[in-house]
Amino acid sequence: MKKINNIKLKSLEQTKAFYLWELKKEVLTESERSKYLLALKSIEKIIKEKEDSRERGKYKRFIAYDHKTVFHNNKSYRGY
């Protein structure tokens, strides 16, 4: 999985476009066509995983808050 993270998203998009272009050719044999389709599915899966991980990474910032203001401003807090 570590090698997959090193691959850039742009190169994956270019490879996907190339495979789609190759699939449009009519001279491909059935085995070649199935290999291209299988590779295309795996590329699309990797792209989706990379985009999802980017989305999850946006919200991983730690937001610290002041505990005293949170708990001491509460009306039920007696301050013993």
Rosetta constraint file for C-alpha pairs under 8 A:
AtomPair CA 1 CA 5 HARMONIC 6.70 0.50
AtomPair CA 2 CA 6 HARMONIC 6.90 0.50
AtomPair CA 3 CA 7 HARMONIC 6.90 0.50
AtomPair CA 4 CA 46 HARMONIC 7.86 0.50
AtomPair CA 5 CA 50 HARMONIC 7.88 0.50
AtomPair CA 7 CA 11 HARMONIC 7.29 0.50
AtomPair CA 7 CA 12 HARMONIC 7.48 0.50
AtomPair CA 8 CA 12 HARMONIC 6.59 0.50
AtomPair CA 9 CA 13 HARMONIC 6.30 0.50
AtomPair CA 9 CA 47 HARMONIC 6.73 0.50
AtomPair CA 9 CA 50 HARMONIC 7.51 0.50
AtomPair CA 10 CA 14 HARMONIC 6.32 0.50
AtomPair CA 11 CA 15 HARMONIC 6.15 0.50
AtomPair CA 12 CA 16 HARMONIC 6.11 0.50
AtomPair CA 12 CA 43 HARMONIC 6.75 0.50
AtomPair CA 12 CA 47 HARMONIC 7.02 0.50
AtomPair CA 13 CA 17 HARMONIC 6.24 0.50
AtomPair CA 13 CA 47 HARMONIC 7.86 0.50
AtomPair CA 14 CA 18 HARMONIC 6.21 0.50
AtomPair CA 15 CA 19 HARMONIC 6.21 0.50
AtomPair CA 16 CA 20 HARMONIC 6.23 0.50
AtomPair CA 16 CA 40 HARMONIC 6.25 0.50
AtomPair CA 16 CA 43 HARMONIC 6.73 0.50
AtomPair CA 16 CA 44 HARMONIC 7.60 0.50
AtomPair CA 17 CA 21 HARMONIC 6.17 0.50
AtomPair CA 18 CA 22 HARMONIC 6.17 0.50
AtomPair CA 19 CA 23 HARMONIC 6.15 0.50
AtomPair CA 19 CA 36 HARMONIC 6.30 0.50
AtomPair CA 19 CA 40 HARMONIC 6.68 0.50
AtomPair CA 20 CA 24 HARMONIC 6.57 0.50
AtomPair CA 20 CA 40 HARMONIC 7.87 0.50
AtomPair CA 21 CA 25 HARMONIC 7.23 0.50
AtomPair CA 22 CA 36 HARMONIC 7.96 0.50
AtomPair CA 23 CA 28 HARMONIC 7.60 0.50
AtomPair CA 23 CA 33 HARMONIC 6.50 0.50
AtomPair CA 23 CA 36 HARMONIC 7.05 0.50
AtomPair CA 23 CA 37 HARMONIC 7.98 0.50
AtomPair CA 28 CA 32 HARMONIC 5.99 0.50
AtomPair CA 28 CA 33 HARMONIC 6.11 0.50
AtomPair CA 29 CA 33 HARMONIC 6.15 0.50
AtomPair CA 30 CA 34 HARMONIC 6.16 0.50
AtomPair CA 31 CA 35 HARMONIC 6.21 0.50
AtomPair CA 32 CA 36 HARMONIC 6.24 0.50
AtomPair CA 33 CA 37 HARMONIC 6.19 0.50
AtomPair CA 34 CA 38 HARMONIC 6.09 0.50
AtomPair CA 35 CA 39 HARMONIC 6.16 0.50
AtomPair CA 36 CA 40 HARMONIC 5.97 0.50
AtomPair CA 37 CA 41 HARMONIC 6.20 0.50
AtomPair CA 38 CA 42 HARMONIC 6.46 0.50
AtomPair CA 39 CA 43 HARMONIC 6.16 0.50
AtomPair CA 40 CA 44 HARMONIC 6.13 0.50
AtomPair CA 41 CA 45 HARMONIC 6.21 0.50
AtomPair CA 42 CA 46 HARMONIC 6.25 0.50
AtomPair CA 43 CA 47 HARMONIC 6.16 0.50
AtomPair CA 44 CA 48 HARMONIC 6.13 0.50
AtomPair CA 45 CA 49 HARMONIC 6.21 0.50
AtomPair CA 46 CA 50 HARMONIC 6.15 0.50
AtomPair CA 47 CA 51 HARMONIC 6.18 0.50
AtomPair CA 48 CA 52 HARMONIC 6.08 0.50
AtomPair CA 49 CA 53 HARMONIC 6.08 0.50
AtomPair CA 50 CA 54 HARMONIC 6.25 0.50
AtomPair CA 51 CA 55 HARMONIC 6.36 0.50
AtomPair CA 52 CA 56 HARMONIC 6.26 0.50
AtomPair CA 53 CA 57 HARMONIC 6.04 0.50
AtomPair CA 54 CA 58 HARMONIC 6.55 0.50
AtomPair CA 55 CA 59 HARMONIC 7.50 0.50
AtomPair CA 56 CA 60 HARMONIC 7.01 0.50
AtomPair CA 65 CA 70 HARMONIC 7.93 0.50
AtomPair CA 66 CA 70 HARMONIC 6.49 0.50
AtomPair CA 67 CA 71 HARMONIC 6.07 0.50
AtomPair CA 68 CA 72 HARMONIC 5.39 0.50
AtomPair CA 68 CA 73 HARMONIC 7.78 0.50
AtomPair CA 69 CA 73 HARMONIC 5.65 0.50
AtomPair CA 70 CA 74 HARMONIC 7.08 0.50
AtomPair CA 71 CA 77 HARMONIC 7.06 0.50
AtomPair CA 72 CA 77 HARMONIC 6.05 0.50
AtomPair CA 72 CA 79 HARMONIC 7.52 0.50
AtomPair CA 73 CA 77 HARMONIC 7.41 0.50
